[in-house]
Amino acid sequence: MSHDASLEPLFPIADIQGDILVGLPKRHEHLMFFEVIDVAAFKEFLERLDITSMQDCLRFRDEIAAQKQVGNALIPTPGLNIAFTAAGLVRIGVSQVSGATGIDAFKGGMASRQAVLNDPPASSWRSLRPSKRLHGVFIVTGATHAEVANVMSLRLAPPGANGWRLIDEEVGQVRPEPVLGHEHFGYADGVSQPGIRGRIAETVALNPGLKDSNGQDSEPDQAAPGQDVLWPGEFVFGYPAQNPGAASFPEKGPERTPPIPFMLNGSFLVIRRLAQLVPEFNASVKKASQSLPASSDQADPDLLGAQLVGRWKSGAALIQAPTRDNRALGDNTPDANKFEFGGDREGLICPWAAHIRKTYPRDDVRHDTSPPQADVDRAEAFTQTHRMLRRGIAFGPELTEEEALSGTSNGGDHTRGLLFKCYVTSIENQFEFVQQQWSNAADFSQEESGIDPIIGQSPSTVRPFRGAAPISRNVARKPDLNLRSFVRMEGGEYFFAPSIPALRSL
């Protein structure tokens, strides 16, 4: 079977904001949350605002790849995107959003979904507390902090004259070498992203299928080994989406129609501030490793930490490296995602509650450890309807020696974590579904799985966790642990990123 790009939609790459389908290339990012104080001035400002498009990001991607080939240093990649809250859209004249159906989560805002998400009360949030003044966010990115500052001065200043006022800000940056691309617990981040069907030119696919050594199509439904290619309506409005009832995931589903015409070629954006208690995580994993009973498979702190995440710090999946890290299978290697969970249905190698298994269960079948193949294919098709395009970045300083030795975060300026961002066309069926029905659910994917030890939300301070038994391969030797939470949700909101022509039309 060949990959026939002509059957896939052609993207208007100059119209779609760059962060959605490609991602703004970045080492530094500022999220500038704003209020519109003068609607007329702000609309005039939007008409001339230089927004970084999908076309720009594709050019950046090619230039970065070319520079890597010759070993050159960083190149400039200035980026600016914009997104609005529901109140912000109404403020700038998109009043139809108030009567749109099927987007209640967006209209209500993240704080209104506390019961769904098990989030802490908004009164305890550090940032992005519910506010009628919060109208939108500028996403400013660059290869350096100086480049981010240049984007602000050249494109956004002066705020007052352009009709907006800064009300909050979050600053992120990638971690330094040799942990570039790793989050603060030390694990490679963003290893598993879906591929996207669609064309960026008449005969050029955004994510072409895999080819063999002879240039022939070998895996037309994968952009890289283990990276399934999905219909773009899952991530941007106006295109075919996945079919949740399909016999297999490549089957095209119905078009994801925008709730209102203004939303064509746009996407919902979820932002969450997730603080990470790094020294506490390290100390707890070490203590838990030392306390494992003799009746269970023994795991040193590195292996136990990998079982919580589902991958080693290199990004190598436990499924492929059950007892020790293998950098040849880590992040940025061809086979980092070339695996399913079907060969480990009892969770003997990768625990059922491991973070990567909770948030992307691949071919797991709910409450069934010996499913027929037809059920496996249907389950995988259903799973693919809940994927997200993640665009997060780390924030905060590196761990200090004092914190490492004491096992306690200093707090204050030493708060660190992840600025989680993702793009979806259904907040309820993608982001919220994964958080509520998978990460927070103790019975997913199998009974007594426990909640996700990394991002799972629960009012309880203790999180039961059943580990794996990769050495004995004996279910009876899985350890049962009680761990605390190491990730604190400190604020968030739902936004919408319109197309560039939609912004100009205002």
Secondary structure, 3 states (H helix, E strand, C coil): CCCCHHHCCECCCCCCEHHHHCCCCCCEEEEEEEEECCHHHHHHHHHHCCCCEHHHHHHHHHHHHHHHHCCCCCCCCCEEEEEECHHHHHHCCCHHHHHCCCCHHHHHCHHHHHHHHCCCCHHHCCCCCCCCCCCEEEEEEECCHHHHHHHHHHHHCCCHHHCEEEEEEEEEECCCCCCCCECCCCCECCCCCCEECCEEECCEECCCCEECCCCCEEECCEEECCEEEECHHHCCCCCEEECCCCCCCCCEEEECCCCCHHHCCCEEEEEEEEEECHHHHHHHHHHHHHCCCCCCCCCCHHHHHHHHHCECCCCCECCCCCCCCCHHHCCCCCCCCCCCCHHHCCCCCCCCCCHHHHHCCCCCECCECCCCHHHHHHHHHHHHHHCCEECCEEECCCCCHHHHHHCCCCCHHHCCEEEEEEEECCHHHHHHHHHHHHHCCCCCCCCCCCCCCCCCCCCCCCEEEECCCCCCCCHHHCCEEEECCCEEEEEEEEEEECCHHHHHHC
